[in-house]
Amino acid sequence: MKMSDVYEKLMDALNSGGTESVMKAVYDIFKMPVAASDASFKMLTPSYPFSPQGDDMWDDFMANGGLHLDGVQILDENEVIREVRARKKSPIYLNWGYFVGHERLTTAITARNEILGYLAVLCPPKKYRKWHDAAIEACAKAFGTAMLREKTMSSGMDAVKNAFVRDLIHGKIGGVQEIEKMERKYGLRVTGKLCIAEISSRGEKKLSPLEYVGKVIADNTKNAAVCVDEQCVDILLYGLSGAKDMLRCGKELVAAVQSLGFICSMSGLFSDKEKCRLYLEQASLAGRYGTNENCGVLLYDENIAECVIRAAGETVSGYNIIHGAVHALKRLDQENGTEYFKTLGTYLSCGKSPTDTCKKLGIHRNSLAYRLRKIEDAVSIDLSDPFLCAYLMMSFGFYDVLAGAGFEGK
């Protein structure tokens, strides 16, 4: 193909759309499988054709929407990343080491002298032509232009380090020794107390791309490792001195992203790096269900009841989370004008203290004792059972949370 035809196809793609249009044009130019990623090896736009090619790394990239750490390590061990960086504007035909039998033509996607991503064409030797070198460079420039337009830029982190962070946060690296080995290799020392923060949006999708949000965070937050996913930006904060330091970081994150229309949620503090995935779940739950903000931050520890109840409510009906005795007392009150629901709820919240309960309800101790006996008889419960009382107390809390969400326990 003549280069004039290559440029014409790419210009048409840029005039009609963004990275996806460019990807279609690149496939039309090479007539071979093509793929593109950002600098952290996350898929930039669907590959063409989007079907297995019998190449493990290529197929895993398509299936997972990007390369996991093991794939990035293969690139690193075969010195691909170093070669591509050293030759930013020159394509490389990979036909050594791992790539014998998996040959491909690759180059960096650059703009303003910064590597924004990578472009590759699955190209066996018998199909490789010299004009492909110039063509893939032109294609990479088109991708760079489209990425700048869409602001789908790299987070600015080292690509290999970013892949390591992503797998660490998602619990895909097993064992402290393996984690520390990777830390030493990729220059990231995760020390001190840790916290997972998540930047996300509720409702309609925001205009600011998450990759751009990730870059803002990485450029403005100390002791933070950033991972951009499809629906959110996850941040591993480390070297924290305690809860006040964690909240300070949270306020800084809110200041960085609130104007872009995003919210910030945070897990509790922890120190076991192997448990990052569990604390990522905390941050995600707080972002999805939390309502109680602290300085603009949704802290899991301050929203735990609401998060657990509402998350459970997606698989178990709100009615079934609550002990049946609580529902029964509510019905008795509605039918008979009694105050059993309030009486038992107050008694449990006061730690089963008759003095405190009577003071709150404004009744005599004998009246309280009478009501409690009637409650036990009416709904067949034994208030001397500590485990039952604990569940009943939680049930009253669940009832209040669900009532705030429009739940009617009848």
Phi, psi and omega per residue, in radians:
M1 nan 2.422 3.102
K2 -1.261 2.556 3.136
M3 -1.116 -0.509 3.096
S4 -1.080 -0.624 3.102
D5 -1.254 -0.640 3.094
V6 -1.050 -0.856 -3.115
Y7 -1.135 -0.626 -3.137
E8 -1.122 -0.763 3.121
K9 -1.117 -0.716 -3.117
L10 -1.207 -0.687 3.105
M11 -1.129 -0.713 3.092
D12 -1.066 -0.700 -3.137
A13 -1.138 -0.752 3.138
L14 -1.184 -0.583 3.137
N15 -1.293 -0.461 -3.063
S16 -1.726 -0.253 -3.091
G17 -3.046 -2.708 -3.082
G18 -2.025 -2.356 -3.037
T19 -1.106 -0.603 -3.139
E20 -1.175 -0.693 3.093
S21 -1.131 -0.683 3.108
V22 -1.115 -0.728 3.130
M23 -1.034 -0.764 3.119
K24 -1.072 -0.692 3.133
A25 -1.161 -0.704 3.138
V26 -1.094 -0.748 3.111
Y27 -1.107 -0.677 3.121
D28 -1.138 -0.537 -3.134
I29 -1.311 -0.827 -3.031
F30 -1.567 -0.480 -3.072
K31 1.024 0.504 3.087
M32 -2.403 2.764 -3.117
P33 -0.981 2.343 -3.139
V34 -2.257 2.613 3.115
A35 -2.566 2.627 3.126
A36 -2.443 2.498 3.111
S37 -2.333 2.871 2.964
D38 -1.434 -3.023 -3.044
A39 -1.204 -0.281 3.100
S40 -1.701 0.206 3.104
F41 1.186 0.451 2.978
K42 -1.537 2.415 -3.103
M43 -0.979 2.247 -3.100
L44 -1.415 -0.736 3.116
T45 -2.766 2.687 -3.068
P46 -0.874 2.355 -3.137
S47 -1.214 2.799 3.071
Y48 -2.178 2.296 -0.244
P49 -1.294 2.663 -3.101
F50 -1.539 1.222 -3.130
S51 -2.633 2.680 -3.119
P52 -0.978 2.488 -3.103
Q53 -2.046 0.110 -3.121
G54 1.289 0.337 3.115
D55 -2.130 1.984 -2.996
D56 -0.950 -0.870 -3.098
M57 -1.118 -0.761 -3.131
W58 -1.108 -0.813 -3.095
D59 -1.189 -0.657 3.086
D60 -1.124 -0.690 3.107
F61 -1.025 -0.779 -3.141
M62 -1.208 -0.734 -3.071
A63 -1.190 -0.607 -3.055
N64 -1.762 -0.046 -3.126
G65 1.270 0.382 -3.141
G66 2.729 2.998 3.123
L67 -1.512 2.339 2.976
H68 -1.444 3.066 -3.013
L69 -1.016 -0.634 -3.112
D70 -1.106 -0.657 3.091
G71 -1.175 -0.709 3.111
V72 -1.116 -0.643 3.135
Q73 -1.138 -0.634 3.079
I74 -1.067 -0.767 3.100
L75 -1.071 -0.742 -3.109
D76 -1.167 -0.783 -3.120
E77 -1.135 -0.503 3.102
N78 -1.631 0.204 3.062
E79 1.033 0.476 -3.137
V80 -1.223 -0.789 -3.104
I81 -1.076 -0.756 3.127
R82 -1.092 -0.754 -3.123
E83 -1.129 -0.762 -3.113
V84 -1.144 -0.708 3.123
R85 -1.161 -0.672 3.141
A86 -1.184 -0.482 -3.106
R87 -2.119 1.054 -3.027
K88 -0.845 -0.704 -3.015
K89 -1.951 0.353 3.099
S90 -2.216 2.284 -3.134
P91 -1.240 2.759 3.114
I92 -2.236 2.321 3.065
Y93 -1.680 1.902 -3.072
L94 -1.432 1.922 -3.134
N95 -2.515 0.541 3.121
W96 -2.270 2.893 3.074
G97 0.933 -2.226 -3.122
Y98 -0.973 -0.514 -2.961
F99 -1.511 0.028 3.014
V100 -1.173 2.056 -3.039
G101 1.566 -0.124 3.101
H102 -2.274 0.723 -3.002
E103 -1.099 2.526 3.069
R104 -2.711 2.703 3.087
L105 -1.770 2.258 -3.072
T106 -2.436 2.757 3.077
T107 -2.785 2.893 3.128
A108 -1.500 2.515 2.980
I109 -1.618 2.042 -3.060
T110 -2.171 2.768 3.018
A111 -2.794 2.351 -3.139
R112 0.959 0.653 3.095
N113 1.115 0.411 3.104
E114 -2.119 2.407 3.087
I115 -1.351 2.033 3.132
L116 -1.700 -0.355 -3.096
G117 3.101 -2.863 -3.085
Y118 -2.449 2.534 3.124
L119 -2.152 2.395 -3.125
A120 -2.434 2.552 3.066
V121 -2.159 2.155 3.117
L122 -1.298 1.822 -2.895
C123 -2.320 1.701 3.102
P124 -1.142 2.706 -3.059
P125 -0.915 -0.691 -3.070
K126 -1.190 -0.292 3.136
K127 -1.813 -0.153 -3.085
Y128 -1.268 2.268 3.110
R129 -2.202 2.664 -3.069
K130 -1.112 -0.562 -3.130
W131 -1.161 -0.287 3.120
H132 -1.090 -0.562 -3.139
D133 -1.041 -0.890 -3.132
A134 -1.173 -0.615 -3.100
A135 -1.170 -0.757 -3.106
I136 -1.202 -0.526 3.067
E137 -1.165 -0.718 3.096
A138 -1.116 -0.685 3.119
C139 -1.139 -0.711 3.128
A140 -1.106 -0.668 3.102
K141 -1.127 -0.691 3.110
A142 -1.109 -0.714 3.097
F143 -1.105 -0.744 3.122
G144 -1.026 -0.742 3.114
T145 -1.108 -0.793 -3.141
A146 -1.119 -0.689 -3.136
M147 -1.149 -0.682 3.098
L148 -1.137 -0.688 3.103
R149 -1.069 -0.783 -3.084
E150 -1.500 -0.112 -3.095
K151 1.041 0.509 3.086
T152 -1.549 1.088 -3.059
M153 -1.655 2.834 3.110
S154 -1.081 2.706 3.084
S155 -1.192 -0.195 -3.121
G156 1.602 -0.158 3.106
M157 -1.346 2.734 2.992
D158 -0.999 2.337 -3.010
A159 -1.041 -0.764 -3.113
V160 -1.188 -0.734 3.107
K161 -1.061 -0.683 -3.129
N162 -1.125 -0.696 3.106
A163 -1.136 -0.691 3.094
F164 -1.094 -0.780 3.131
V165 -1.063 -0.758 -3.128
R166 -1.041 -0.806 -3.119
D167 -1.237 -0.584 3.104
L168 -1.146 -0.841 -3.116
I169 -1.085 -0.625 -3.084
H170 -1.598 0.187 3.020
G171 1.212 0.558 -3.090
K172 -1.760 0.095 3.082
I173 -2.041 2.078 -3.017
G174 -1.659 2.325 3.015
G175 1.569 2.396 -3.131
V176 -1.078 -0.693 -3.120
Q177 -1.089 -0.718 3.128
E178 -1.165 -0.710 3.122
I179 -1.086 -0.803 -3.112
E180 -1.187 -0.570 3.060
K181 -1.094 -0.777 3.123
M182 -1.154 -0.657 3.115
E183 -1.039 -0.817 -3.136
R184 -1.106 -0.693 -3.088
K185 -1.188 -0.682 -3.034
Y186 -1.851 0.203 2.974
G187 1.225 0.622 3.116
L188 -2.274 1.997 -3.127
R189 -1.833 1.834 -3.141
V190 -1.554 1.740 -3.055
T191 -2.176 2.983 3.080
G192 1.243 -2.870 3.101
K193 -1.349 2.540 -3.021
L194 -2.069 2.824 3.061
C195 -2.735 2.529 3.028
I196 -1.810 2.218 3.034
A197 -1.967 2.602 3.118
E198 -2.310 2.325 3.077
I199 -1.866 2.137 -3.070
S200 -2.605 3.107 3.083
S201 -2.257 2.656 3.071
R202 -1.902 2.496 3.119
G203 1.405 -2.370 -3.024
E204 -1.210 2.655 -3.116
K205 -1.169 2.372 -3.136
K206 -1.372 2.773 -3.093
L207 -1.287 -0.565 -3.099
S208 -1.297 2.099 3.125
P209 -1.069 2.550 -3.110
L210 -1.127 -0.555 3.103
E211 -1.056 -0.678 3.119
Y212 -1.176 -0.731 3.105
V213 -1.069 -0.729 3.104
G214 -1.043 -0.684 3.125
K215 -1.151 -0.738 3.105
V216 -1.024 -0.776 -3.123
I217 -1.157 -0.835 -3.108
A218 -1.059 -0.599 -3.106
D219 -1.385 -0.290 -2.999
N220 -2.132 0.045 -3.067
T221 -2.178 2.187 3.107
K222 -1.459 2.699 3.102
N223 0.873 0.825 -3.137
A224 -2.359 2.335 3.038
A225 -1.938 2.195 -2.948
V226 -1.899 2.397 3.103
C227 -2.303 2.087 -3.138
V228 -1.694 2.092 3.089
D229 -1.878 -3.087 -3.084
E230 -1.154 -0.660 -3.026
Q231 -1.914 -0.134 -3.031
C232 -2.836 3.018 2.996
V233 -2.007 2.116 3.118
D234 -1.782 2.384 -3.086
I235 -2.222 2.210 3.019
L236 -1.658 1.920 3.090
L237 -1.629 2.319 -3.100
Y238 -2.364 2.949 -3.119
G239 1.239 0.440 -3.119
L240 -1.420 2.521 -3.119
S241 -1.574 -0.357 -3.120
G242 2.943 -2.895 -3.058
A243 -1.118 -0.685 -3.133
K244 -1.137 -0.697 3.110
D245 -1.158 -0.670 3.104
M246 -1.094 -0.797 -3.134
L247 -1.145 -0.617 3.078
R248 -1.051 -0.779 3.092
C249 -1.081 -0.700 3.122
G250 -1.074 -0.727 3.119
K251 -1.120 -0.642 3.100
E252 -1.153 -0.692 3.106
L253 -1.133 -0.753 3.109
V254 -1.039 -0.767 3.141
A255 -1.082 -0.566 -3.096
A256 -1.351 -0.552 -2.978
V257 -2.055 -0.204 -3.058
Q258 -1.073 -0.678 -3.133
S259 -1.172 -0.321 3.115
L260 -1.549 -0.023 3.074
G261 1.578 0.353 -3.114
F262 -1.924 2.811 3.077
I263 -1.965 2.780 3.137
C264 -2.106 2.211 3.068
S265 -2.170 2.649 -3.056
M266 -2.424 2.546 3.061
S267 -1.377 -3.141 2.972
G268 -1.361 2.992 3.093
L269 -1.296 2.585 3.061
F270 -2.702 2.980 -3.124
S271 -2.299 -0.204 -3.120
D272 -1.533 1.864 -3.072
K273 -1.115 -0.383 3.120
E274 -1.237 -0.265 -3.065
K275 -1.802 0.330 -3.134
C276 -0.951 -0.719 -3.071
R277 -1.067 -0.677 -3.137
L278 -1.138 -0.665 -3.132
Y279 -1.395 -0.419 2.977
L280 -1.096 -0.694 3.101
E281 -1.075 -0.690 3.101
Q282 -1.052 -0.837 -3.132
A283 -1.092 -0.696 -3.140
S284 -1.138 -0.745 3.125
L285 -1.113 -0.728 3.129
A286 -1.106 -0.695 3.133
G287 -1.193 -0.560 -3.079
R288 -1.470 -0.675 -2.999
Y289 -2.059 -0.307 -3.044
G290 -1.167 2.585 3.102
T291 -2.260 -0.321 -3.071
N292 -1.601 1.818 -3.097
E293 -1.595 2.563 3.032
N294 -2.152 1.857 -3.076
C295 1.007 0.603 3.123
G296 1.530 -0.081 -3.096
V297 -1.811 2.392 3.050
L298 -1.612 1.766 -3.113
L299 -1.563 2.271 -3.134
Y300 -1.030 -0.747 -3.080
D301 -1.087 -0.417 3.138
E302 -1.714 0.002 3.131
N303 -2.285 0.289 -2.948
I304 -1.056 -0.764 -3.101
A305 -1.097 -0.823 -3.126
E306 -1.099 -0.721 -3.137
C307 -1.105 -0.843 -3.089
V308 -1.139 -0.763 -3.097
I309 -1.148 -0.821 -3.092
R310 -1.227 -0.610 3.081
A311 -1.167 -0.751 3.102
A312 -1.110 -0.593 -3.124
G313 -1.136 -0.250 3.100
E314 -1.371 -0.363 3.115
T315 -2.036 -0.431 3.091
V316 -2.156 2.346 -3.127
S317 -1.082 2.549 3.134
G318 -0.959 -0.596 -3.138
Y319 -1.047 -0.718 -3.053
N320 -1.417 -0.193 3.054
I321 -1.269 -0.541 -3.032
I322 -1.582 2.413 3.129
H323 -1.020 2.431 -3.088
G324 -1.028 -0.510 -3.141
A325 -1.099 -0.595 -3.141
V326 -1.159 -0.767 3.078
H327 -1.071 -0.735 -3.093
A328 -1.117 -0.733 3.124
L329 -1.125 -0.648 3.109
K330 -1.104 -0.729 3.129
R331 -1.159 -0.739 3.117
L332 -1.042 -0.724 3.121
D333 -1.104 -0.735 -3.131
Q334 -1.164 -0.616 -3.093
E335 -1.433 -0.577 -2.980
N336 -2.056 -0.075 3.137
G337 1.299 0.314 3.097
T338 -1.434 3.087 3.132
E339 -2.229 0.705 -3.105
Y340 -1.163 -0.709 -3.131
F341 -1.030 -0.883 -3.137
K342 -1.148 -0.690 -3.106
T343 -1.092 -0.875 -3.114
L344 -1.168 -0.729 3.123
G345 -1.051 -0.745 3.130
T346 -1.182 -0.747 3.140
Y347 -1.017 -0.784 -3.139
L348 -1.229 -0.705 -3.126
S349 -1.191 -0.382 3.091
C350 -1.586 0.243 3.115
G351 1.192 0.494 3.139
K352 1.105 0.489 3.087
S353 -1.535 1.989 3.132
P354 -1.042 -0.683 -3.119
T355 -1.086 -0.889 -3.119
D356 -1.146 -0.671 -3.132
T357 -1.126 -0.822 -3.139
C358 -1.083 -0.658 3.138
K359 -1.114 -0.735 -3.130
K360 -1.228 -0.685 -3.088
L361 -1.498 -0.310 -3.125
G362 1.247 0.680 -3.130
I363 -2.245 2.913 3.133
H364 -1.410 2.733 -3.137
R365 -1.062 -0.632 3.125
N366 -1.132 -0.673 3.111
S367 -1.123 -0.712 3.114
L368 -1.101 -0.810 -3.131
A369 -1.057 -0.695 3.125
Y370 -1.122 -0.785 -3.138
R371 -1.092 -0.719 -3.110
L372 -1.146 -0.665 3.079
R373 -1.120 -0.757 3.136
K374 -1.094 -0.675 3.129
I375 -1.122 -0.801 -3.140
E376 -1.064 -0.726 -3.132
D377 -1.231 -0.691 -3.031
A378 -1.185 -0.652 -3.047
V379 -2.072 0.189 3.045
S380 0.983 0.995 3.074
I381 -2.187 2.790 3.128
D382 -2.088 1.836 -3.053
L383 -1.308 0.036 3.026
S384 -1.550 -0.108 3.130
D385 -1.468 1.929 -3.067
P386 -1.133 -0.621 -3.132
F387 -1.213 -0.687 3.087
L388 -1.109 -0.774 -3.133
C389 -1.093 -0.649 3.109
A390 -1.107 -0.762 3.138
Y391 -1.193 -0.674 3.108
L392 -1.098 -0.705 3.126
M393 -1.105 -0.749 3.077
M394 -1.100 -0.650 -3.122
S395 -1.091 -0.689 3.085
F396 -1.128 -0.670 3.079
G397 -1.146 -0.748 3.087
F398 -1.033 -0.719 -3.103
Y399 -1.069 -0.762 -3.132
D400 -1.109 -0.748 -3.141
V401 -1.125 -0.817 -3.120
L402 -1.191 -0.570 3.083
A403 -1.118 -0.627 3.091
G404 -1.158 -0.391 3.127
A405 -1.678 0.180 3.090
G406 1.671 0.154 -3.136
F407 -1.328 2.399 3.069
E408 -2.083 1.941 3.119
G409 -1.518 1.804 -3.080
K410 -2.078 nan nan
